[in-house]
Amino acid sequence: MTRVLRTFTVLGLAALSDTLNALPWDKDMVDQPSVKAQERRVDEPRDSVPVEAAEHTPAPQNLADLVMARLQAASLSNPNPPTPESLARGKALYETHCLPCHGGEGHGDGPVGQKYAPQPMNLATDYVQQQPDGQLWYTITWGGVVMPFYHDAIVPADRWHVVNYLKHGLVPR
């Protein structure tokens, strides 16, 4: 009996020593930076080269910066004319990213938007429809007071297609 007990003890200690000497493989995923949906990206080094240098706008640091930058973005002009192709691309992107909150007709009554208080903006109002393209593009890029940003979800060129759809395809004229 003691011989069996000694054998199990030796085997147990051998297994334990292997475990103690092993690298902490299970900790690798814990120590990495993780970015969740609708969260700012990990800060990139200042000397890094951006993948898309065109249309890069800095992130607003507070609500006042957001409002001021949005007003200044009115000077941005849409490089994409509202062609049928642009409207079709904008509609597809709208249905993917905007419809859940703003609804099919843009009234702010989407299935997810109905759960918010206040409800999402009615995109069919004159207030939205009369905004310069650059302001709408900036709002899609960096969000609004309540609206989340989409600069990581929609590439800059496609945001202009969404603007075209908002102004020329969403509201029947």
N, C-alpha and C positions, 0 to 999 in steps of 0.2 A: 504494500500500500504506500509506503514512504517513497519507494522508487517511482511509482506512478505520479505521486504528488510532486516529487522533485522534477520529473520530466515536464509536467504541465507548468511548473514554476519557471523552468528554464525557457520553455517555448513562449510563455507569456512575457517574460522579460525581453526576449529577443524581438518579439512583435512590438512591444512598447518602445524599445530603443530605435527601431526602424521608424516608428511614428514620430518620436521626438526629434530624430535627425532629419526628417523630411523637410523639404522646402515648403513654405506656407502657400501652396498653390491655391488654396481656397480663399486667400485674401487678395489675390490680384484684382478681382473685379471690384472690390470695396474701395481701393485706393485710386480709382480712375475718376476724372471729372465726368459727371453725367449732367446732361441737359434735358430737362423735361419739356413737354409740349408747352408752347406759349411762354417760355422762359428765355431770358437773354442768353446768347451764346457765350461760351467761355471767352474771356478777353484774349485777343490775339496780340502777339508782340508788336510793338510800334514799327519795327523794321521789317515786318512781314509784307509780302507782296500779295495784294488782293487778287482773287481769282477773276472777279468782275470789277474793273475799276470804274466803268461808266455808271453814272447815276448813283454813286455812293453818297449817302447822306448820313451824318453822324446821328447816333441815338440821342433823343432828348433825355436830359437828366432829371427833369421834374415837369410838373404840369405847365408851368409858365413857359419853359423851353418848348414844350410840345405845341402850345398854342401859337407862340411867336414863329416857330419854324414852319408850322402849317400855313400861316399867313404869308410867309416869305416864299413858300413853295408855289404860290399862285403864279409866279413868273416862269415856272417850268412849263414847257409846251410839249404836247403829246406828239412823239415822233411817228406814231402810227395813225394814218387817216382811218376814219370809220368805214372801212370796206366791209363787204359781206363776210370775207374771211376773218377779219379782225373781230367782227361782232359774233361770229360763230365760236371763235376761240374764247372770247370774253364770256360768252354765255356758258360754255362748258366749264370754265374756271369758276364762274359765279355759282353754278349749280353744285360744284364740289365744295367750295370754301365759304360762300356767302348765304346760300339758300337756307341752310339749317337755322340760321338766326333771323335773316331778313325776309325769308319767305319767297315763294315763286314770283310774286309780283312786286317784291321789295317793300312791302308795307310793314315790315318788322314783326310779322306774325308767323315766322317759321316754327317748326316743331320744337326746336331748342330755345328760340327767342321768347316763346310764350312763358318760359319758366323764369325769365329775368325780370327784375324790377329795378330800374325802368326797362321797358321793352326796347329792343334795338331800334335804331333810327329808321323812319319811313323814308326810303330812298326815292320815292316817287314825288316827294314834296318839292315845291319850288326852291326851298332853301338848299336842298342837295343838288337839284338839277341845274341851278344857276351858279354853282361853285365852279371856279376855274379847274381845268383838268389836273393841274399840278397839285391843288389842294386835295382832291380826291385821291390822287396817286400817293400823296404823302400820308393820308389817313390810312390807306390800305397798307402802306409800308410800315408805319410806326404806331398805328392804332389811334384810338381816341381816348376820351375820358373813361369810358367803360369798355369800348371795343378793344379786343386784343390785336397785336400786330401780326402781320403776315410776311414780313421781310424774309423770313427763313422758309416759308411755305410756297411763296409765289415769286418767281424770278422777276427782276425789274421790267423786262420787256413785256411779260405777260400781264403785269399790273396795269400797263397802259391799255391792253386789250379789255381788261375788266372795266376800266374807266369808259372806254368807248361803248361797251355794252350798257353800262349804267345810264349813260346820257343819250344813247341812240337806239337801244334795243329793248331796254327794260320797260320803259313807259311808252305806251302807244301814242303816236302823235297824229 
